[in-house]
């Protein structure tokens, strides 16, 4: 009997769905059981409850900030809100109202920081750059693979990164590859090519995985202008 995965799973269940009956993973990893699925869902729901508690506490802290609060404390609060946004995107279900609230709090904090930097053009320029960087960073959260990779306790370990990338949609792969430097990209490409060639000898053609591997090569070309052997 095939397993039934949730429509809006959390990070652990998503990773099991990536592995399930996927020849790019080891046989042991791909052999996901019903018990594995139930355990993942329970852990994801526990994380959701903890996230909601942490978010409420963070909102309370933000509400209690004084007008003369030190800028370092304010910026540390903003950093925690950025992390909170990533966690929110990773949780089971969809939470648009919380994402909106997080961004509203960040905007309030940034307004306060800007007011303190009114007479410092360099500081204001850096704040502009930070706003753009945050918007770009949040756009990356559209892809659940990136969200799961950004989690402090990511369910994707180093050995599972490559098969995850080879299994993803082309759009998600292209976006995720932006996160890696040349050395890491080259390692992923070389290892991926070896793995796919081995799987082909075993009867697994996997055309979509080969197409994703080509995206690795394209990403390397863009970064180095050097053709692969």
C-alpha positions in Angstrom: 0.0 0.0 0.0 1.4 3.4 -1.0 1.8 6.1 1.6 -0.5 9.1 1.7 1.4 12.3 2.3 -0.1 15.6 3.6 -1.0 18.3 1.2 0.9 20.9 3.3 3.4 18.9 5.3 6.2 20.1 7.6 9.9 19.8 6.9 10.4 16.2 8.2 7.4 14.9 6.2 8.6 16.8 3.1 12.0 15.1 3.4 10.3 11.7 3.7 8.3 12.5 0.6 11.5 13.3 -1.3 13.0 10.0 -0.3 10.0 7.7 -0.8 10.7 5.1 -3.4 13.3 7.4 -4.9 16.3 5.5 -6.5 18.5 8.6 -6.0 18.5 7.8 -2.3 19.9 4.7 -0.7 17.5 1.7 -0.5 17.3 2.2 3.2 16.4 5.9 3.0 13.9 5.3 0.2 12.1 2.6 2.1 9.9 5.0 4.1 7.3 3.2 6.3 4.0 4.3 7.6 5.5 4.5 11.1 8.2 6.8 9.7 5.5 9.1 8.3 3.5 9.2 11.5 6.6 10.0 13.6 7.6 12.8 11.2 4.1 14.3 11.4 4.1 14.2 15.2 7.5 15.9 15.3 6.4 18.5 12.7 3.3 19.3 14.7 5.4 19.6 17.9 7.6 22.1 16.1 4.6 24.0 15.0 3.3 24.3 18.5 6.8 25.5 19.7 7.0 28.0 16.9 3.6 29.5 17.8 4.7 29.9 21.4 8.0 31.4 20.4 6.3 33.8 18.0 3.9 35.0 20.6 6.8 35.6 23.0 8.6 37.5 20.3 5.6 39.7 19.6 5.3 40.5 23.3 9.0 41.4 23.5 8.6 43.7 20.4 5.6 45.4 22.0 7.6 46.1 25.1 10.5 47.8 23.4 11.1 51.4 24.6 11.6 54.3 22.2 15.2 54.7 23.5 16.1 51.1 23.2 19.7 50.5 22.1 20.0 50.0 18.3 21.9 46.7 18.8 18.9 45.3 20.7 16.5 46.4 18.0 18.6 44.9 15.3 18.9 41.7 17.2 15.1 41.6 17.4 14.9 42.1 13.7 17.3 39.2 13.1 15.1 37.0 15.2 12.1 38.0 13.2 14.0 37.1 10.0 14.6 33.6 11.5 11.0 33.5 12.5 9.9 34.0 8.9 12.0 31.0 7.8 10.5 28.8 10.5 7.0 30.0 9.6 7.5 29.1 6.0 8.7 25.6 7.0 5.8 24.7 9.3 3.0 22.4 8.4 0.0 24.2 6.8 0.0 27.8 5.5 0.3 30.8 7.8 0.0 34.0 5.7 -1.3 36.0 8.6 1.8 35.3 10.6 4.1 36.1 7.7 2.3 39.4 7.3 2.7 40.1 11.0 6.4 39.3 10.9 7.0 41.7 8.0 5.0 44.4 9.7 7.1 44.1 12.8 10.2 44.2 10.8 9.0 47.4 9.0 8.3 49.0 12.4 11.8 48.1 13.6 13.5 49.4 10.4 11.6 52.7 10.6 12.9 53.2 14.2 16.4 52.3 13.0 16.2 54.8 10.1 15.0 57.5 12.4 18.1 57.0 14.5 20.3 57.2 11.3 18.7 60.3 9.8 21.9 62.3 9.7 24.1 59.3 8.6 23.9 58.9 4.8 26.2 55.8 4.9 24.0 54.1 7.5 20.9 54.9 5.5 22.5 53.4 2.3 23.3 50.2 4.2 19.7 50.0 5.5 18.5 50.3 1.9 20.8 47.5 0.9 19.5 45.4 3.8 15.9 46.0 2.7 16.7 44.7 -0.8 18.6 41.7 0.6 15.7 40.8 2.9 13.2 41.0 0.0 15.4 38.8 -2.1 15.9 36.4 0.8 12.2 36.1 1.4 11.6 35.4 -2.3 13.8 32.3 -1.9 11.4 31.0 0.6 8.9 30.2 -2.2 10.9 27.0 -2.7 10.4 24.5 0.2 13.8 22.9 -0.5 15.5 26.2 0.3 13.3 26.7 3.4 14.2 23.3 4.7 17.9 23.9 4.0 17.9 27.2 5.9 16.4 25.7 9.1 18.9 25.5 11.9 17.8 21.9 12.5 17.4 21.1 8.8 16.0 17.6 8.0 18.4 17.5 5.0 21.9 16.3 5.9 24.9 16.7 3.7 24.6 13.2 2.1 21.0 13.9 1.2 21.5 17.3 -0.4 22.5 16.0 -3.9 19.7 13.5 -4.3 17.2 16.2 -3.1 18.6 18.6 -5.8 18.5 16.0 -8.5 14.8 15.2 -7.6 13.5 18.8 -7.5 11.8 20.9 -10.2 14.2 22.8 -12.5 13.1 26.1 -11.1 13.8 25.1 -7.6 17.2 23.7 -8.6 18.2 26.8 -10.4 17.3 29.0 -7.4 18.9 26.7 -4.8 22.2 26.5 -6.7 22.6 30.2 -6.1 23.3 29.4 -2.5 26.5 27.4 -3.2 30.0 28.6 -4.1 32.1 27.2 -7.0 33.9 24.5 -5.0 30.6 23.1 -3.6 28.9 23.3 -7.0 31.8 21.4 -8.7 31.7 18.7 -6.0 27.9 18.3 -6.4 28.3 18.1 -10.2 31.1 15.6 -10.2 29.4 13.4 -7.5 26.0 13.7 -9.3 27.4 12.6 -12.6 29.1 9.6 -11.1 26.0 8.6 -9.3 23.7 9.0 -12.3 26.1 7.0 -14.5 26.1 4.2 -11.9 22.3 4.2 -11.6 22.0 4.1 -15.5 24.2 1.0 -15.5 21.6 -0.5 -13.0 18.7 0.4 -15.4 17.6 3.7 -14.0 17.6 6.3 -16.8 16.2 9.2 -14.7 16.0 11.9 -17.5 14.8 14.6 -15.1 17.8 14.0 -12.8 20.1 14.3 -15.8 18.4 17.5 -16.8 18.9 18.9 -13.3 22.6 17.9 -13.5 22.9 20.0 -16.6 21.7 23.0 -14.5 24.6 22.3 -12.2 26.9 22.6 -15.2 25.2 25.8 -16.3 25.6 27.3 -12.8 29.3 26.5 -12.9 29.7 28.1 -16.3 28.1 31.2 -15.1 30.4 31.4 -12.1 33.7 30.4 -13.8 33.2 30.8 -17.6 35.1 27.5 -17.8 33.5 24.5 -19.6 33.2 21.2 -17.8 35.2 18.2 -19.0 
